[in-house]
Amino acid sequence: YRLFFLGDEENDIEVVEVNDLDFDIVKRRLKCGKNIFISGIN
């Protein structure tokens, strides 16, 4: 079981399951100028 956390130091963090990881989310955040970190846990 793996979760990915997308967000940055000061803004909200989206938690998505690896099966639902949609890179449109990542692209949308980049378009908004948000920094992104992606970390996974098993």
TORKOL-4160 file (C-alpha; in steps of 0.2 Angstrom, whole numbers, padded with zeros to 4 digits, m for minus):
42
<pt num="1" X="0000" Y="0000" Z="0000"/>
<pt num="2" X="0008" Y="0016" Z="m0005"/>
<pt num="3" X="0002" Y="0034" Z="m0003"/>
<pt num="4" X="0009" Y="0050" Z="m0011"/>
<pt num="5" X="0009" Y="0067" Z="m0004"/>
<pt num="6" X="0009" Y="0082" Z="m0015"/>
<pt num="7" X="0011" Y="0099" Z="m0008"/>
<pt num="8" X="0024" Y="0111" Z="m0002"/>
<pt num="9" X="0030" Y="0118" Z="0015"/>
<pt num="10" X="0017" Y="0131" Z="0017"/>
<pt num="11" X="0002" Y="0125" Z="0007"/>
<pt num="12" X="m0011" Y="0111" Z="0008"/>
<pt num="13" X="m0005" Y="0094" Z="0004"/>
<pt num="14" X="m0015" Y="0082" Z="m0007"/>
<pt num="15" X="m0014" Y="0064" Z="m0002"/>
<pt num="16" X="m0017" Y="0052" Z="m0017"/>
<pt num="17" X="m0016" Y="0033" Z="m0018"/>
<pt num="18" X="m0003" Y="0027" Z="m0030"/>
<pt num="19" X="m0017" Y="0019" Z="m0041"/>
<pt num="20" X="m0026" Y="0036" Z="m0042"/>
<pt num="21" X="m0010" Y="0047" Z="m0044"/>
<pt num="22" X="m0015" Y="0058" Z="m0059"/>
<pt num="23" X="m0001" Y="0069" Z="m0066"/>
<pt num="24" X="m0013" Y="0082" Z="m0071"/>
<pt num="25" X="m0013" Y="0086" Z="m0053"/>
<pt num="26" X="0005" Y="0089" Z="m0053"/>
<pt num="27" X="0004" Y="0099" Z="m0069"/>
<pt num="28" X="m0010" Y="0110" Z="m0062"/>
<pt num="29" X="0001" Y="0114" Z="m0047"/>
<pt num="30" X="0016" Y="0118" Z="m0058"/>
<pt num="31" X="0005" Y="0129" Z="m0068"/>
<pt num="32" X="m0001" Y="0138" Z="m0053"/>
<pt num="33" X="0017" Y="0141" Z="m0048"/>
<pt num="34" X="0017" Y="0130" Z="m0033"/>
<pt num="35" X="0032" Y="0120" Z="m0027"/>
<pt num="36" X="0029" Y="0102" Z="m0027"/>
<pt num="37" X="0037" Y="0088" Z="m0016"/>
<pt num="38" X="0032" Y="0070" Z="m0019"/>
<pt num="39" X="0035" Y="0058" Z="m0005"/>
<pt num="40" X="0029" Y="0040" Z="m0004"/>
<pt num="41" X="0026" Y="0029" Z="0011"/>
<pt num="42" X="0022" Y="0010" Z="0010"/>
